[in-house]
Amino acid sequence: MERTLLVKTISAVLASIAAICPWASRSSAETLYLAPTGNDVNPGTIDQPFATLERARNHIRQRRASGPLPDGGMTVELRSGVYQLPRPFELAAEDSGTYKAPIVYRARPGEVVRLTGGREVTGWRQVTDSDVLKRLDAPAQNQVRQADLKALGITDFQGIGNAGVYQSDPGLELFFQDRPMTLARYPNLGYMTIAGVLDADGTRKTGDVSTPDGKFVCDDPRPARWVGEKGIWLHGFWVWDWADQRIPLGSVDPAAHTIGFEPKTGHTYAVRSGQWFCAENALPELDSPGEWYLDRDTAILYFWPPESLSSGKVVVSVVRDLLRFKDVSNVTVRGLVIEGGRGSAVLVKGGGNVGVVGCTIRNMGNWAVKVHGGARHGVVGCDIYQTGQGGIHLEGGDRKTLTPAGHYADNNHIHHTALWDPVYQQAITVFGVGNRATHNLIHHVPHVAIGFTGNDQTIEYNEIHNAVFQSNDAGAVYTSPPDETWSMRGHKIRYNYLHNIHGFKGKGCLGVYLDDCFSSADISSNIFFDVATAILIGGGRDNIMTNNMFINCGQAFSIDARGLGWAKGVGEPATRELTELNYKQPPWSVRYPELLNILDDEPLAPKGNVVARSICWGGKWGSTEPNARPYAKFENNLIDADPGFVGKPPADFRLAEDSPARKLGFIPIPFEKIGVYKSDDRASWPVKHAGR
């Protein structure tokens, strides 16, 4: 019965997607062909294929200029092999299809097609320069190899840039055997600790200080090796556990064990004792297999290969943002491997019905797919991993009119992302109005798995584990609106499975985190297993938490009243924002009638929060701040009583027919529907991971 229901549900999902997507089956499309051995003077037939995407695009442009596209649209089918992009592949409005005649760029079924923004590095030889050798540790001197990038025609040596809190840009990266290698760093794993900070007079302090050079004490003797080195960056969590930043090294005093940042006119650096950092881009730290360093003055690349160089290709990223679509509609990219570039793999701005389907996206400096604006763009069935920042960013819709964008991320497997910038680079974001993240599997992401803000976002049937492991005070599903709170309503966080989420060094984090008075989320029918704190309501209102399982969690929930205390300052911008949105007029007054009288109803009080029909077993029940208790409602929860599982969680979360939770009204959660599912649109199947 359950299996039949699952099949029907997934079939319904596929049918709903097909109804709005140009990539649903079209049997009458006209096909052009590409091959790595093709030639752009060819006619683009299967026997005489084109060589480049631009040639196929231009052919379609010419076809459109002479009349309508053929019934069923046009397909550009790429034969197996590697397509090295010399520049981003760009589509504009004139390259659009129509709903009945879409355009599809796809891999030939059963063949592996790789679009790469990288260049292979060859000509490796042993290091003989005595100046370089003396800067390397003895074990590295016979292991490190060097290659001349300029001799290979690679001249763009962009390095670390755009440095700021939460993000910087890695620039050129190195990959070997399709895996990202490590920019030479110290320590090789983990961090050094800030032993003390110096004030402007040079006096050692505890706590935090702000000075022009951010000078601090580090008892580790290794920084003495960095004196006289150029281009070293320090990457640290300088004040907060959830805020990292890369800053150029300015000074090292080995005798005093002090380190300082590179001064910037009119700027001060805040540093706190006890925080942690590492050093990157340092030739003397090229001391272990898999590390590399580029001397940008000489164009010499140094690399300690973890295996024989003959066992795989060495590739450096060159091209930025491989596929760029602007104001494009009814175009799909299907079944490709997109890899080896700087920036992001796919950028979509404006337009509608662009699909990225069944692709493998990996080894990108920033994101896999970023969508800004437009309507009904979708990322479906993709495998996304080894990105420097995030996975899928979906942003669109109009908050003034509450018009949904309808963007969606469905059935994707996203893991080992944010390798370069570890915080606030989410596996999936849904921003704006009316977007959704459904049936995704997300794991091994160092910070937020799914970030959301705006209105009417849907986050359902996702499995998330091993998230938020490189920071604290953060959530696997997280929102923190920028000075906007009560208006961001209508969110659904349901039927998700979150497990094995503990925080940095086990200090604690959250499963679902509604920060700073964020209000009105339906957080229901989720399973939380082995999560430090499952749900945090940070002073917000009207959050409905029903029918959740909290199993072996450090704490089921926390509800506070920060809006009545230290966070009361959010009231002013939140009130101003309501006024700007004309919240007492349609469509706001119709969609959210509960807002009509909010400013007369203690708006900063955490009213309307409900915890009902939940199971808490094997861990602690929640905590409610005293100032929040009078406003919260609790009913029909099963706490510290055996709920009567059929098997043993996490292998089995089913409830027996005589479960006491059922008697309190608990509705069984369809665990078998959570996560990715088999589909012709999946990049791979079965999906294997260590989570279940």
C-alpha positions in Angstrom: 0.0 0.0 0.0 2.8 2.4 1.0 4.8 1.6 -2.1 1.8 2.1 -4.4 1.2 5.5 -2.7 4.8 6.4 -3.2 4.7 5.6 -6.9 1.5 7.6 -7.3 3.0 10.6 -5.4 6.2 10.6 -7.5 4.2 10.2 -10.7 2.1 13.2 -9.7 5.3 15.2 -9.0 6.7 14.3 -12.4 3.4 15.2 -14.1 3.3 18.6 -12.4 6.9 19.3 -13.4 6.2 18.1 -17.0 3.2 20.5 -17.2 5.5 23.5 -16.7 8.8 22.4 -18.2 10.0 22.5 -21.8 12.3 19.4 -21.2 9.4 17.0 -20.8 9.4 14.4 -23.6 9.3 15.8 -27.1 9.6 13.1 -29.8 9.5 15.3 -32.9 12.5 17.6 -32.3 15.0 18.3 -35.1 18.5 17.4 -34.0 21.9 18.9 -34.6 25.0 17.0 -33.6 28.4 18.0 -32.0 31.5 16.0 -31.5 35.0 16.8 -30.2 36.3 15.6 -33.6 33.7 17.7 -35.5 34.2 20.8 -37.5 32.2 24.0 -37.6 32.2 24.0 -41.4 30.2 20.7 -41.3 26.3 20.7 -41.6 25.8 19.4 -38.1 24.5 16.0 -39.0 25.3 12.8 -37.1 27.9 11.9 -39.7 29.3 15.4 -40.1 28.9 17.1 -36.7 29.7 20.6 -35.5 32.6 21.1 -33.1 31.3 23.9 -30.8 28.2 25.0 -29.0 28.5 28.5 -30.5 28.1 27.0 -34.0 25.0 25.1 -33.0 23.6 28.2 -31.3 24.2 30.3 -34.4 22.6 27.7 -36.6 19.5 27.8 -34.5 19.5 31.6 -34.7 19.6 31.5 -38.4 16.8 29.0 -38.4 14.7 31.2 -36.3 15.4 34.2 -38.4 14.0 32.4 -41.4 10.8 31.2 -39.8 9.3 29.3 -36.8 11.2 26.4 -35.1 10.1 23.0 -36.1 7.3 21.2 -34.2 8.9 19.7 -31.1 11.7 22.2 -31.1 15.4 21.6 -31.7 17.9 19.4 -29.9 21.6 19.9 -29.9 23.1 16.5 -29.1 26.7 16.2 -28.0 28.7 13.1 -28.6 31.0 11.7 -25.9 34.2 13.4 -25.1 35.7 16.6 -23.6 34.6 20.0 -24.8 37.1 22.6 -23.7 35.3 26.0 -23.5 37.6 28.9 -24.6 35.1 31.3 -23.1 31.6 31.2 -21.5 28.9 29.8 -23.7 26.2 32.6 -23.8 22.6 32.5 -24.7 20.3 35.6 -25.1 16.6 36.1 -25.6 17.0 35.4 -29.3 18.2 31.9 -28.4 14.9 31.0 -26.7 12.6 28.2 -27.7 8.9 28.2 -27.1 6.8 26.0 -24.9 5.8 23.8 -27.8 9.1 24.1 -29.5 11.8 24.1 -26.8 15.5 24.0 -27.4 17.6 21.3 -25.6 21.4 21.0 -25.3 22.0 17.4 -24.2 24.4 14.6 -24.0 23.7 11.7 -26.3 22.0 9.0 -24.2 24.5 6.6 -22.7 27.5 8.8 -23.5 29.7 10.9 -21.1 30.0 14.5 -22.3 32.2 16.9 -20.3 32.1 20.7 -20.7 35.2 22.1 -19.0 36.5 25.6 -18.2 39.9 24.2 -17.3 43.2 23.6 -19.1 45.4 20.6 -18.8 48.8 21.2 -17.4 51.7 19.2 -18.9 55.5 19.4 -19.0 56.1 18.6 -15.4 59.6 18.3 -14.1 61.5 18.1 -10.9 62.3 21.3 -8.9 66.0 22.3 -9.2 65.9 26.0 -8.3 68.0 26.2 -5.1 66.0 29.2 -3.8 62.8 27.3 -4.1 64.2 24.1 -2.6 65.5 25.8 0.5 62.0 27.1 1.2 60.5 23.6 1.1 60.7 21.1 3.9 63.2 18.3 3.2 60.5 15.6 2.5 58.9 17.8 -0.1 62.0 18.6 -2.1 62.0 15.3 -4.0 58.3 15.1 -4.3 57.2 18.5 -5.6 57.0 19.0 -9.3 56.8 22.2 -11.4 55.3 23.3 -14.7 55.4 26.5 -16.6 51.9 27.8 -17.2 52.9 30.7 -19.5 54.6 28.2 -21.8 51.2 26.4 -22.0 49.5 29.6 -23.0 47.8 30.1 -19.6 48.3 33.7 -18.6 45.4 34.6 -16.3 46.8 33.9 -12.9 44.0 35.4 -10.9 44.4 34.5 -7.2 42.4 35.0 -4.0 40.2 38.1 -4.5 37.1 39.9 -3.5 37.9 39.2 0.1 35.1 39.9 2.6 33.2 38.4 5.4 31.6 35.1 4.4 33.1 35.0 0.9 36.2 35.5 -1.2 37.0 34.1 -4.6 39.6 31.4 -5.2 40.6 32.4 -8.7 42.7 29.8 -10.3 42.4 26.3 -8.8 44.1 23.0 -9.4 42.3 19.6 -9.9 43.9 16.2 -10.2 42.0 13.0 -11.1 38.8 15.2 -11.1 39.3 16.2 -7.5 40.2 19.6 -6.1 43.7 19.8 -4.6 44.6 22.0 -1.6 46.3 25.4 -1.9 49.4 25.1 0.3 48.4 25.8 3.8 49.3 25.5 7.5 48.2 23.6 9.3 47.3 20.9 6.8 44.2 20.1 8.8 42.4 22.2 11.4 43.5 25.6 12.7 45.9 27.5 14.8 44.6 29.3 17.9 44.8 33.0 18.7 46.5 33.0 22.1 45.9 36.7 22.8 45.3 40.0 21.1 47.2 43.3 21.2 45.6 46.7 21.6 46.9 49.8 19.8 49.6 50.3 22.4 50.8 46.7 22.0 49.4 45.5 25.3 48.3 41.9 25.3 44.6 41.4 26.0 42.0 38.7 26.2 38.6 39.2 24.6 38.6 41.2 21.4 40.1 44.4 20.2 40.0 46.4 16.9 43.2 47.9 15.6 44.6 49.0 12.2 46.8 45.9 11.9 44.8 43.4 13.9 47.9 42.2 15.6 47.6 39.1 17.7 49.7 36.4 19.5 50.2 32.9 18.2 52.3 30.5 20.2 52.9 28.1 17.2 56.5 28.6 16.0 55.7 27.8 12.4 54.8 31.4 11.2 58.5 32.2 11.5 58.8 30.4 8.1 56.6 33.0 6.5 59.0 36.0 7.0 59.7 37.5 3.6 57.1 35.4 1.7 54.7 37.1 -0.6 51.0 36.6 -1.2 50.1 34.7 2.0 46.5 35.0 3.2 45.2 34.3 6.7 41.8 32.6 6.7 40.1 32.8 10.1 37.0 33.0 12.2 38.4 36.1 13.8 35.5 37.1 16.2 32.5 34.9 15.7 32.1 31.2 15.2 29.9 31.8 12.1 31.8 34.6 10.3 35.0 33.8 8.4 37.2 36.1 6.4 40.5 35.9 4.4 42.9 38.8 5.1 46.4 39.3 3.6 49.3 38.6 6.0 51.1 41.8 6.9 53.8 41.0 9.4 55.3 38.2 11.5 57.5 38.8 14.5 59.0 35.4 15.4 60.6 36.6 18.6 57.4 38.1 20.0 55.2 35.4 18.4 52.9 38.0 16.9 51.2 38.2 13.5 49.6 41.2 11.9 47.4 41.9 8.9 48.2 44.0 5.9 47.0 47.5 6.9 44.3 49.3 4.8 43.8 53.0 4.9 40.9 53.9 7.2 40.3 50.3 8.1 40.5 48.4 11.4 40.5 44.7 12.1 38.6 43.0 14.9 40.2 40.0 16.5 39.2 37.9 19.5 41.5 35.7 21.6 40.6 32.0 21.5 39.4 32.1 17.9 41.1 30.1 15.1 42.8 30.6 11.7 45.0 29.0 9.1 47.5 30.3 6.5 47.0 29.8 2.8 49.0 30.3 -0.4 52.4 29.8 1.1 55.2 27.9 -0.7 57.0 26.8 2.5 53.7 25.0 3.5 53.7 22.9 0.4 54.6 19.9 2.6 52.1 17.1 1.9 50.6 15.2 -1.1 47.8 17.1 -2.8 49.0 20.6 -2.1 50.0 23.1 -4.7 51.3 26.7 -5.1 51.5 29.1 -8.0 54.3 31.7 -8.2 52.4 34.4 -10.1 55.6 36.4 -10.8 57.2 33.5 -12.7 54.1 31.6 -13.8 55.6 28.4 -12.3 53.1 26.0 -10.8 54.3 23.7 -8.0 52.4 20.5 -7.1 53.0 17.5 -4.9 50.8 14.9 -6.7 49.1 12.4 -4.3 49.7 9.7 -6.9 51.8 9.3 -10.1 51.1 12.1 -12.6 50.6 9.4 -15.2 47.5 8.2 -13.3 45.4 11.3 -14.1 45.2 14.7 -15.6 46.2 17.9 -13.8 43.8 20.7 -14.7 43.7 24.4 -13.7 40.5 26.4 -13.9 40.6 29.3 -16.4 37.1 30.2 -17.8 34.7 31.9 -15.4 30.9 31.2 -15.4 30.7 28.5 -18.1 27.1 28.8 -19.2 25.4 32.2 -19.1 21.8 32.6 -20.0 20.2 36.1 -20.0 16.4 36.5 -20.7 16.3 33.0 -22.2 13.1 30.9 -22.1 12.3 27.3 -22.9 15.8 26.0 -23.0 17.2 22.9 -21.3 20.7 21.6 -20.5 20.5 17.9 -20.0 22.9 15.1 -19.0 26.2 17.0 -19.2 29.2 17.0 -16.9 30.0 20.7 -16.3 33.3 21.2 -14.5 36.7 22.8 -14.0 35.9 26.5 -14.1 36.1 29.6 -12.0 32.9 31.3 -10.9 29.7 29.3 -11.4 28.7 26.6 -13.8 25.4 28.0 -14.9 24.1 31.5 -14.5 20.4 32.3 -15.4 19.1 35.8 -15.4 15.5 36.6 -16.3 13.6 34.5 -18.8 11.5 31.5 -18.0 11.4 27.7 -18.1 15.2 27.1 -18.2 16.0 23.6 -17.0 19.3 22.1 -15.8 18.4 18.4 -15.8 20.4 15.3 -14.9 23.7 17.1 -15.0 26.8 16.4 -12.9 28.3 19.7 -11.8 31.6 19.7 -10.0 34.9 21.4 -9.4 33.6 25.0 -9.8 35.1 27.9 -7.9 31.7 29.4 -6.8 28.3 27.9 -7.3 26.8 25.2 -9.5 23.6 27.0 -10.6 22.6 30.6 -9.8 19.2 31.9 -10.9 18.2 35.5 -10.5 14.7 36.6 -11.6 12.6 35.2 -14.3 10.0 32.4 -13.7 9.8 28.6 -13.4 13.5 27.8 -13.8 14.3 24.4 -12.5 17.3 22.3 -11.4 16.3 18.7 -11.5 18.1 15.4 -10.9 21.6 16.8 -10.7 24.7 15.6 -8.8 26.5 18.6 -7.4 29.7 18.4 -5.5 33.2 19.8 -4.9 32.2 23.5 -5.3 34.0 26.4 -3.7 30.8 28.0 -2.5 27.2 26.8 -2.8 25.0 24.5 -4.8 21.8 25.9 -6.2 20.7 29.5 -5.7 17.1 30.3 -6.7 15.9 33.9 -6.4 12.9 35.4 -7.9 9.3 36.6 -7.5 7.9 40.0 -6.5 7.3 40.6 -2.8 5.4 43.8 -3.4 2.7 41.9 -5.4 3.5 38.5 -3.8 3.9 37.1 -7.3 5.7 33.8 -7.1 8.6 32.9 -9.3 8.0 29.2 -9.2 11.7 28.2 -9.3 12.4 24.7 -8.1 15.2 22.4 -7.1 14.0 18.8 -7.1 15.7 15.4 -6.7 19.2 16.7 -6.6 22.2 15.1 -4.7 24.4 17.9 -3.3 27.4 17.2 -1.1 30.9 18.4 -0.2 30.2 21.9 -1.2 31.6 25.2 0.3 35.1 23.8 0.1 36.5 27.3 -0.3 34.1 29.6 1.7 32.7 27.4 4.5 29.8 29.6 5.8 26.7 31.1 4.3 27.3 29.3 1.0 24.2 27.1 1.1 23.6 23.9 -0.8 20.3 25.3 -1.8 18.7 28.8 -1.4 15.2 29.8 -2.1 14.8 33.5 -2.0 12.1 35.8 -3.1 8.5 34.5 -3.4 7.0 31.1 -4.1 10.0 28.8 -4.8 10.7 25.3 -3.6 13.3 22.8 -2.7 12.0 19.3 -2.7 13.3 15.7 -2.6 16.9 16.7 -2.4 19.7 14.8 -0.6 22.2 17.1 1.0 25.2 16.1 3.2 28.7 17.0 4.1 28.2 20.8 3.8 30.1 22.8 6.4 27.3 25.3 7.2 23.7 25.9 6.0 22.2 23.2 3.9 19.0 25.1 2.8 18.7 28.9 3.3 15.4 30.7 2.7 13.9 34.1 3.0 11.1 36.1 1.5 7.6 34.6 1.3 5.8 31.3 0.6 8.8 29.1 0.2 8.4 25.3 0.3 11.1 23.1 1.7 9.8 19.5 1.7 10.9 15.9 1.5 14.6 16.6 1.8 17.2 14.6 3.6 20.0 16.5 5.3 22.8 15.1 7.3 26.4 16.0 8.3 25.7 19.7 8.0 26.9 22.7 10.1 30.1 21.1 11.1 32.5 24.0 10.6 30.6 26.7 12.6 28.3 27.2 15.5 25.2 29.3 16.1 23.8 28.2 12.7 21.1 25.9 11.3 20.9 23.2 8.7 17.7 25.0 7.5 18.2 28.6 8.2 16.9 32.1 7.7 18.0 35.5 8.9 16.2 38.3 7.1 18.0 41.5 6.6 16.1 43.8 8.9 12.8 42.3 7.7 10.8 40.0 9.9 7.0 39.9 10.4 6.3 40.2 6.7 8.2 37.1 5.6 5.4 34.6 6.0 3.8 31.5 4.5 6.8 29.1 4.5 6.4 25.4 4.6 9.1 23.2 6.1 7.6 19.7 6.1 8.4 16.0 5.7 12.2 16.5 6.0 14.7 14.2 7.6 17.5 15.9 9.4 20.1 13.8 11.2 23.7 13.7 12.5 24.0 17.5 13.0 26.2 18.7 15.9 28.1 21.9 15.2 31.8 22.8 15.2 33.7 20.7 17.8 30.3 19.5 19.0 29.5 22.9 20.5 25.9 22.8 19.2 23.9 24.0 16.3 20.3 23.8 15.1 18.3 21.8 12.7 15.8 24.5 11.7 16.8 28.0 12.8 14.5 31.0 12.6 16.7 33.9 13.6 15.9 37.3 14.9 12.1 37.4 15.1 11.4 35.6 11.9 7.8 34.6 11.9 5.1 32.4 10.3 6.7 29.1 9.3 4.9 25.7 9.3 7.5 23.3 10.6 5.6 20.1 10.7 6.0 16.3 10.1 9.8 16.4 10.1 12.1 13.8 11.6 15.0 15.1 13.7 17.5 12.3 14.7 20.7 13.1 16.6 20.5 16.8 16.1 22.0 19.2 18.7 18.9 21.3 19.0 16.2 20.5 16.5 14.3 23.8 16.2 15.1 27.3 17.4 12.4 30.1 17.3 14.4 33.3 17.8 11.7 35.5 19.1 9.4 35.2 16.2 5.6 34.8 16.0 3.0 32.4 14.5 5.3 29.4 14.0 3.5 26.2 14.0 5.5 23.1 15.0 3.3 20.0 14.8 3.7 16.3 14.3 7.5 16.3 14.5 9.7 13.5 15.7 12.6 14.5 18.0 14.7 11.3 18.5 18.0 11.2 20.3 18.3 15.0 20.0 20.2 17.2 22.5 17.1 19.3 22.7 13.9 19.3 20.8 13.3 23.0 20.6 14.2 26.4 22.0 11.8 29.4 22.0 13.1 32.8 23.2 11.7 36.3 23.5 14.7 38.2 22.1 12.4 40.8 20.6 11.5 41.9 24.1 15.1 42.2 25.1 18.4 42.5 23.2 16.8 42.3 19.7 14.1 44.9 20.2 15.9 47.0 17.6 14.4 44.9 14.9 11.0 46.5 15.5 11.8 49.8 13.7 12.9 48.3 10.4 10.3 45.6 10.5 7.5 48.2 11.0 9.0 50.4 8.2 9.1 47.4 5.9 5.4 46.5 6.5 4.4 50.1 5.6 6.5 50.0 2.4 4.7 46.8 1.4 1.3 48.3 1.9 0.4 45.4 4.2 -3.2 46.7 4.9 -4.0 46.6 1.2 -4.4 43.7 -1.2 -2.7 41.4 -2.0 -1.1 41.5 1.5 -4.3 42.0 3.4 -5.9 39.1 1.7 -2.9 36.7 1.8 -1.9 37.5 5.4 -4.9 38.9 7.3 -3.1 38.2 10.6 -0.8 41.1 9.9 -3.6 43.7 9.8 -3.5 44.4 13.5 0.0 43.2 14.4 1.4 46.6 15.3 -1.3 47.0 17.9 -0.6 43.5 19.4 2.8 43.6 21.0 4.5 42.9 17.7 7.9 42.0 19.3 6.3 39.4 21.7 6.7 35.8 20.5 2.9 35.2 20.2 1.2 32.4 18.3 3.9 29.7 18.5 2.5 26.2 18.8 4.2 22.9 19.6 1.7 20.1 19.3 1.4 16.3 18.6 5.2 15.8 18.7 7.3 12.9 19.8 10.4 13.4 22.0 12.3 10.3 22.8 15.9 9.6 23.8 16.7 13.2 24.3 15.7 16.4 26.1 12.4 18.2 25.6 12.6 21.9 24.7 13.4 25.0 26.6 11.2 28.2 26.6 12.5 31.5 27.8 10.4 32.7 30.8 9.3 35.8 28.8 8.1 33.6 26.0 6.2 31.0 28.1 2.9 33.0 28.4 2.6 33.2 24.6 3.5 29.6 23.6 1.0 26.8 23.3 1.8 23.2 24.0 -0.6 20.3 23.5 -0.8 16.5 22.9 3.0 16.0 22.9 4.5 12.6 23.8 7.6 13.3 26.0 9.9 10.7 27.5 7.5 7.9 26.8 8.3 5.0 24.4 6.4 5.9 21.2 6.3 2.3 20.1 8.5 2.1 17.0 8.1 -1.0 14.8 11.9 -1.3 14.5 14.8 0.7 15.9 15.5 4.2 14.7 17.2 5.4 12.5 16.7 2.2 10.5 12.9 2.3 11.1 10.8 5.3 12.2 7.4 3.5 11.7 5.0 3.5 14.6 3.1 0.5 15.7 -0.7 0.6 15.4 -1.0 0.8 19.2 1.6 3.6 19.6 0.6 6.1 22.3 1.6 8.9 19.9 -1.1 7.8 17.5 -3.6 8.1 20.3 -2.5 11.7 20.8 -3.2 12.4 17.1 0.3 11.9 15.7 0.1 11.2 11.9 2.7 8.8 10.6 5.4 10.5 8.5 5.9 9.1 5.0 9.6 8.4 5.5 9.9 6.3 2.3 9.1 9.5 0.2 11.9 11.6 1.7 15.0 12.3 -0.3 15.9 11.5 -3.9 13.9 9.1 -6.1 14.5 7.1 -9.2 13.8 9.0 -12.4 15.0 9.2 -16.0 16.0 12.8 -15.0 18.5 11.7 -12.4 22.2 12.1 -13.2 22.9 8.8 -11.5 21.1 5.9 -9.9 21.3 4.4 -7.4 22.4 7.2 -5.2 24.9 5.9 -2.6 25.9 7.7 0.6 26.8 7.0 4.1 23.7 8.6 5.6 21.3 5.7 5.7 
